[in-house]
Amino acid sequence: MTERRTAGSSGLAAERNKGMETLRLKREVGLISAMSLIAGTMIGSGIFMSPEWVLYHMGSPAGSLIIWAACGLLVMFAALSYAELGTIIKESGGEYIYILRNFGSFPAFLFAYTSVIMVRPASVAGVSLSFAEYAVAPFYPGCSPPQVLVKCTAATCILLLTVINCLNVKLATSVMNVFTAAKLLALLVIAVGGIVLLINGQTQSFQNAFQNTTAGIGPVGVAFYQGLWSYDGWNNLNYVTEELKKPEVTLPRAVMIAIPLVTCLYLLVNVSYFAAMTPAELLSSGAVAVSWGNKVLGSWAWLISLAVAISTFGSANGTFFSGGRMCYIAAREGHMPDILSMAHVRCFTPSPALIFTSAMSLLMIIPGNFSSIVNFFSFVAWIFYGTTIAGLLYLKIKKPELPRAYKVPIFMPIIILIASVYLVLAPIIDQPQMEFFYVILFILSGVIVYFPLVHFKCHPRFLPGVTLHLQLLLEVAPAAKNVN
């Protein structure tokens, strides 16, 4: 094979190593790109769809705004804690690699098994469904679009993202950067519109703003689920640590800039929603931002639908990008089939992992709806967020001598761990549902897969042959780590 190199800004580069060609991740992601990855993935579907569900569970505008602010603070603490982990363990993979290094192979496999098969595909499916809702909404004014059309549009979105991410990593990151600018502009338009409405005296929703506020443990927990969905993506930078320039500096700085910016925008946008609509109107809206546009912009309301569709497509791209990397890293560590750890020899993209993530996401679309996917995703995600944070506390207490370029006060990970336990247990205790039981059963079913296939390596005899044929078909080769 001939030596291949790429000048892509965030791609896989080939280099000669001991007479053989290997594929490695290039360190090309600087501070601006890192901030774009965080903010661009966070600002997606949630802020345009979750406000009605947060209001539904909290019962009042003031209660909703408190949830949005609390979610921002919680995510800030979690992201800063992850930043410390990222400067200690400078490997890509996010929660997976941190659980693997701190707690060993078995719990890391359970995370990879759950994340690759269900959690990440559910996230991609949820964002794609919200993209579809806004993309088809202008064609059905005054009524809800057919669910078949929404799901077909979401599936088309996933397939297009698969093509983009498999062909060129630079193209995928360029799409994310351009769409980040579009979504920031859309949020600024909504925020400024809300300020104008407040100046003109439209403050009805804020009179007796705490009236009917829910105080139940379960509803508050589910409201947090819906709010935190809008902040999902705060941890995406930890999935590409091997591609960061000076990760010990870039990682915490990007977090400190991007997350407060997004939190402030979210609060202003929610205030704008309440200024334009009464709580009853907001609850009856299937697409909150579109309803806001109809109220405030009149004949120009279609611009909001376009901007939100662009925004959610960009967020889906970022979610898909990190989801593919999760699958790729787990396979590289031996917890998934070898074919998923390989990269295309010409495009330098982890195409097998991306194709697998795409297939699982398409399956998630068939039975799912936005609200159920969000609740499922958040329940599972916070189980493993809490496990990861427990690993940071372990390192702080048991291994304080490890070199750290950045440290957070110990109260931050403690708060996140307590919040994780609450977010996992509260909905189960207050309103137990069989769905949560099925999710736990699925996680534990990883035991059946782990011991024969991973621990004892009892692989089917035909697997090497299948892997070889897939390599030839997909034109992929094994990739190596890029860790100093």
Salt bridges, closest charged atoms under 4 A:
GLU3 OE2 - ARG5 NH2 2.55
GLU15 OE2 - ARG24 NE 2.80
GLU21 OE1 - ARG4 NH1 3.77
GLU28 OE2 - LYS26 NZ 3.34
GLU84 OE1 - LYS396 NZ 3.16
GLU84 OE2 - ARG404 NE 2.86
GLU91 OE1 - ARG101 NH2 2.91
GLU91 OE1 - LYS481 NZ 3.46
GLU242 OE2 - ARG332 NH2 2.82
GLU243 OE2 - ARG325 NH1 2.33
GLU248 OE1 - LYS90 NZ 3.64
GLU281 OE2 - LYS295 NZ 2.97
GLU333 OE2 - ARG101 NH2 3.32
GLU333 OE2 - LYS481 NZ 3.13
GLU475 OE1 - HIS344 NE2 3.60
GLU475 OE1 - ARG346 NH2 2.68
